[in-house]
Amino acid sequence: MLHPSYSDLMKVVNSEVEQGEAPIVNSRYSIVMATSRRARQLIGGDNSMVPGKDKKPLSVAVEELNQGKIKILSSE
């Protein structure tokens, strides 16, 4: 099971959206795509923005997203 949950991650990503605006993320798919893209960047040599030397790239990517270290850009 993913911790934090998809719904928690969606809340974090959409936290900067002002009331009345469309959310940046409205599906689990967007979360999965963003974290997998970041995990590939980490595998490719990018530096992690959170502590945790022995964590897997996907776990690091989820933690970075949850802490607001990385942002998902809207496609509009």
N, CA, C and O atoms as a DFTB+ gen file, in Angstrom:
304 C
 N C O
     1  1       0.839      -1.185       0.000
     2  2       0.000       0.000       0.000
     3  2       0.881       1.244       0.000
     4  3       1.926       1.287       0.649
     5  1       0.451       2.217      -0.715
     6  2       1.198       3.461      -0.846
     7  2       0.918       4.368       0.342
     8  3      -0.235       4.642       0.673
     9  1       1.976       4.824       0.969
    10  2       1.844       5.794       2.064
    11  2       2.670       7.002       1.704
    12  3       3.873       6.848       1.495
    13  1       2.137       8.143       1.621
    14  2       0.751       8.544       1.843
    15  2      -0.160       8.027       0.732
    16  3       0.311       7.575      -0.311
    17  1      -1.449       8.099       0.966
    18  2      -2.406       7.589      -0.010
    19  2      -2.485       8.509      -1.229
    20  3      -2.028       9.651      -1.195
    21  1      -3.071       7.989      -2.296
    22  2      -3.260       8.796      -3.508
    23  2      -4.054      10.060      -3.203
    24  3      -3.722      11.144      -3.683
    25  1      -5.103       9.913      -2.402
    26  2      -5.943      11.087      -2.102
    27  2      -5.157      12.136      -1.316
    28  3      -5.344      13.335      -1.522
    29  1      -4.276      11.685      -0.413
    30  2      -3.433      12.638       0.326
    31  2      -2.478      13.363      -0.615
    32  3      -2.284      14.572      -0.492
    33  1      -1.886      12.635      -1.548
    34  2      -0.980      13.254      -2.512
    35  2      -1.720      14.237      -3.414
    36  3      -1.187      15.294      -3.752
    37  1      -2.936      13.896      -3.799
    38  2      -3.725      14.794      -4.630
    39  2      -4.045      16.083      -3.880
    40  3      -4.061      17.160      -4.477
    41  1      -4.300      15.983      -2.578
    42  2      -4.564      17.178      -1.767
    43  2      -3.333      18.069      -1.708
    44  3      -3.442      19.291      -1.806
    45  1      -2.162      17.460      -1.548
    46  2      -0.914      18.231      -1.489
    47  2      -0.689      18.959      -2.812
    48  3      -0.379      20.150      -2.818
    49  1      -0.841      18.261      -3.917
    50  2      -0.605      18.856      -5.232
    51  2      -1.599      19.975      -5.507
    52  3      -1.232      21.013      -6.058
    53  1      -2.840      19.771      -5.129
    54  2      -3.890      20.758      -5.411
    55  2      -4.016      21.824      -4.327
    56  3      -4.907      22.669      -4.408
    57  1      -3.163      21.808      -3.333
    58  2      -3.278      22.751      -2.214
    59  2      -3.061      24.201      -2.631
    60  3      -3.568      25.108      -1.969
    61  1      -2.330      24.439      -3.697
    62  2      -2.045      25.807      -4.129
    63  2      -3.076      26.346      -5.125
    64  3      -2.983      27.495      -5.556
    65  1      -4.044      25.526      -5.486
    66  2      -5.086      25.948      -6.421
    67  2      -6.105      26.782      -5.656
    68  3      -6.600      26.376      -4.604
    69  1      -6.405      27.942      -6.197
    70  2      -7.380      28.812      -5.538
    71  2      -8.786      28.290      -5.777
    72  3      -9.060      27.616      -6.769
    73  1      -9.655      28.613      -4.858
    74  2     -11.024      28.146      -4.936
    75  2     -11.674      28.634      -6.232
    76  3     -11.551      29.803      -6.599
    77  1     -12.357      27.732      -6.912
    78  2     -13.003      28.056      -8.173
    79  2     -12.181      27.673      -9.386
    80  3     -12.729      27.555     -10.482
    81  1     -10.875      27.474      -9.221
    82  2     -10.019      27.052     -10.328
    83  2     -10.047      25.539     -10.453
    84  3     -10.356      24.828      -9.496
    85  1      -9.723      25.060     -11.637
    86  2      -9.658      23.617     -11.860
    87  2      -8.453      23.035     -11.116
    88  3      -7.390      23.656     -11.085
    89  1      -8.608      21.857     -10.519
    90  2      -7.477      21.236      -9.831
    91  2      -6.375      20.841     -10.825
    92  3      -6.651      20.544     -11.988
    93  1      -5.160      20.842     -10.359
    94  2      -4.032      20.446     -11.197
    95  2      -4.114      18.948     -11.479
    96  3      -3.884      18.501     -12.602
    97  1      -4.445      18.183     -10.442
    98  2      -4.533      16.732     -10.543
    99  2      -5.930      16.308     -10.116
   100  3      -6.432      16.750      -9.083
   101  1      -6.554      15.450     -10.917
   102  2      -7.864      14.948     -10.523
   103  2      -7.974      13.439     -10.707
   104  3      -9.076      12.890     -10.716
   105  1      -6.827      12.765     -10.853
   106  2      -6.852      11.311     -10.981
   107  2      -5.567      10.701     -10.424
   108  3      -4.528      11.354     -10.331
   109  1      -5.680       9.442     -10.062
   110  2      -4.505       8.707      -9.587
   111  2      -3.461       8.598     -10.693
   112  3      -2.259       8.605     -10.430
   113  1      -3.926       8.498     -11.907
   114  2      -3.029       8.357     -13.057
   115  2      -2.012       9.493     -13.096
   116  3      -0.833       9.256     -13.362
   117  1      -2.448      10.712     -12.839
   118  2      -1.543      11.866     -12.852
   119  2      -0.469      11.737     -11.783
   120  3       0.691      12.077     -12.018
   121  1      -0.853      11.249     -10.612
   122  2       0.110      11.034      -9.522
   123  2       1.117       9.966      -9.919
   124  3       2.320      10.137      -9.716
   125  1       0.632       8.866     -10.484
   126  2       1.507       7.767     -10.902
   127  2       2.483       8.235     -11.969
   128  3       3.671       7.917     -11.903
   129  1       1.997       8.985     -12.949
   130  2       2.869       9.458     -14.020
   131  2       3.935      10.422     -13.489
   132  3       5.097      10.343     -13.887
   133  1       3.545      11.319     -12.603
   134  2       4.498      12.293     -12.059
   135  2       5.576      11.610     -11.219
   136  3       6.760      11.916     -11.357
   137  1       5.169      10.696     -10.359
   138  2       6.160      10.035      -9.501
   139  2       7.051       9.092     -10.303
   140  3       8.235       8.956      -9.996
   141  1       6.504       8.443     -11.319
   142  2       7.347       7.557     -12.127
   143  2       8.350       8.361     -12.948
   144  3       9.493       7.941     -13.127
   145  1       7.918       9.521     -13.447
   146  2       8.841      10.387     -14.198
   147  2       9.976      10.859     -13.283
   148  3      11.142      10.861     -13.679
   149  1       9.625      11.255     -12.068
   150  2      10.653      11.701     -11.122
   151  2      11.573      10.547     -10.737
   152  3      12.783      10.737     -10.611
   153  1      11.014       9.357     -10.548
   154  2      11.838       8.192     -10.208
   155  2      12.851       7.909     -11.323
   156  3      14.002       7.575     -11.045
   157  1      12.425       8.040     -12.577
   158  2      13.361       7.846     -13.698
   159  2      14.463       8.896     -13.686
   160  3      15.608       8.600     -14.027
   161  1      14.122      10.132     -13.291
   162  2      15.148      11.171     -13.186
   163  2      16.158      10.817     -12.101
   164  3      17.360      11.019     -12.277
   165  1      15.675      10.293     -10.986
   166  2      16.567       9.895      -9.895
   167  2      17.474       8.744     -10.326
   168  3      18.665       8.734     -10.014
   169  1      16.908       7.783     -11.040
   170  2      17.704       6.665     -11.550
   171  2      18.763       7.176     -12.521
   172  3      19.873       6.646     -12.579
   173  1      18.410       8.207     -13.279
   174  2      19.328       8.788     -14.254
   175  2      20.427       9.643     -13.647
   176  3      21.318      10.099     -14.364
   177  1      20.383       9.868     -12.338
   178  2      21.470      10.595     -11.693
   179  2      21.093      11.889     -10.999
   180  3      21.953      12.500     -10.365
   181  1      19.831      12.341     -11.089
   182  2      19.421      13.551     -10.370
   183  2      19.565      13.333      -8.870
   184  3      19.428      12.213      -8.378
   185  1      19.838      14.402      -8.162
   186  2      19.972      14.325      -6.711
   187  2      18.606      14.337      -6.040
   188  3      17.678      15.014      -6.483
   189  1      18.510      13.574      -4.966
   190  2      17.282      13.533      -4.181
   191  2      17.138      14.822      -3.388
   192  3      18.130      15.404      -2.948
   193  1      15.898      15.264      -3.207
   194  2      15.624      16.475      -2.432
   195  2      15.166      16.159      -1.010
   196  3      14.819      17.062      -0.249
   197  1      15.165      14.877      -0.654
   198  2      14.793      14.450       0.697
   199  2      15.858      13.481       1.202
   200  3      16.491      12.786       0.406
   201  1      16.060      13.429       2.518
   202  2      17.048      12.492       3.047
   203  2      16.566      11.053       2.896
   204  3      15.363      10.791       2.895
   205  1      17.482      10.149       2.773
   206  2      17.144       8.736       2.664
   207  2      18.003       8.052       1.625
   208  3      17.595       7.890       0.475
   209  1      19.181       7.655       2.029
   210  2      20.163       7.109       1.103
   211  2      19.755       5.744       0.541
   212  3      20.012       5.462      -0.629
   213  1      19.127       4.897       1.353
   214  2      18.843       3.527       0.928
   215  2      17.423       3.323       0.428
   216  3      16.984       2.183       0.275
   217  1      16.697       4.403       0.169
   218  2      15.326       4.275      -0.316
   219  2      15.311       4.054      -1.823
   220  3      16.210       4.492      -2.540
   221  1      14.287       3.376      -2.281
   222  2      14.119       3.152      -3.718
   223  2      13.687       4.460      -4.386
   224  3      13.054       5.301      -3.747
   225  1      14.023       4.633      -5.660
   226  2      13.702       5.886      -6.359
   227  2      12.221       6.267      -6.319
   228  3      11.899       7.445      -6.169
   229  1      11.326       5.307      -6.447
   230  2       9.910       5.628      -6.418
   231  2       9.481       6.114      -5.042
   232  3       8.669       7.033      -4.938
   233  1      10.011       5.517      -3.991
   234  2       9.699       5.970      -2.633
   235  2      10.191       7.392      -2.407
   236  3       9.511       8.197      -1.772
   237  1      11.367       7.697      -2.924
   238  2      11.910       9.050      -2.818
   239  2      11.023      10.032      -3.579
   240  3      10.738      11.124      -3.088
   241  1      10.592       9.647      -4.767
   242  2       9.745      10.523      -5.585
   243  2       8.420      10.812      -4.887
   244  3       7.946      11.948      -4.903
   245  1       7.821       9.796      -4.277
   246  2       6.559       9.992      -3.548
   247  2       6.773      10.921      -2.363
   248  3       5.953      11.802      -2.105
   249  1       7.873      10.728      -1.643
   250  2       8.164      11.579      -0.499
   251  2       8.417      13.027      -0.931
   252  3       7.958      13.958      -0.270
   253  1       9.134      13.219      -2.024
   254  2       9.372      14.563      -2.542
   255  2       8.061      15.250      -2.905
   256  3       7.867      16.427      -2.601
   257  1       7.172      14.523      -3.549
   258  2       5.871      15.088      -3.917
   259  2       5.058      15.423      -2.678
   260  3       4.442      16.487      -2.607
   261  1       5.051      14.530      -1.709
   262  2       4.287      14.749      -0.483
   263  2       4.802      15.944       0.310
   264  3       4.013      16.645       0.944
   265  1       6.095      16.187       0.286
   266  2       6.678      17.313       1.013
   267  2       6.645      18.611       0.201
   268  3       7.065      19.659       0.693
   269  1       6.157      18.549      -1.017
   270  2       6.067      19.748      -1.842
   271  2       7.385      20.156      -2.464
   272  3       7.531      21.294      -2.910
   273  1       8.352      19.244      -2.504
   274  2       9.662      19.555      -3.083
   275  2       9.611      19.560      -4.600
   276  3      10.400      20.247      -5.248
   277  1       8.684      18.796      -5.172
   278  2       8.483      18.809      -6.616
   279  2       7.030      19.192      -6.882
   280  3       6.153      18.968      -6.048
   281  1       6.798      19.760      -8.029
   282  2       5.464      20.233      -8.398
   283  2       5.020      19.561      -9.691
   284  3       5.842      19.233     -10.547
   285  1       3.737      19.363      -9.821
   286  2       3.156      18.876     -11.057
   287  2       2.596      20.092     -11.771
   288  3       1.804      20.842     -11.201
   289  1       3.001      20.288     -13.002
   290  2       2.523      21.417     -13.783
   291  2       1.260      21.022     -14.517
   292  3       1.158      19.912     -15.038
   293  1       0.309      21.919     -14.558
   294  2      -0.922      21.621     -15.286
   295  2      -0.628      21.627     -16.774
   296  3       0.292      22.305     -17.233
   297  1      -1.409      20.875     -17.519
   298  2      -1.173      20.752     -18.964
   299  2      -1.827      21.873     -19.759
   300  3      -1.738      21.870     -20.986
   301  1      -2.467      22.810     -19.121
   302  2      -3.158      23.897     -19.811
   303  2      -2.227      25.009     -20.179
   304  3      -2.653      26.003     -20.767
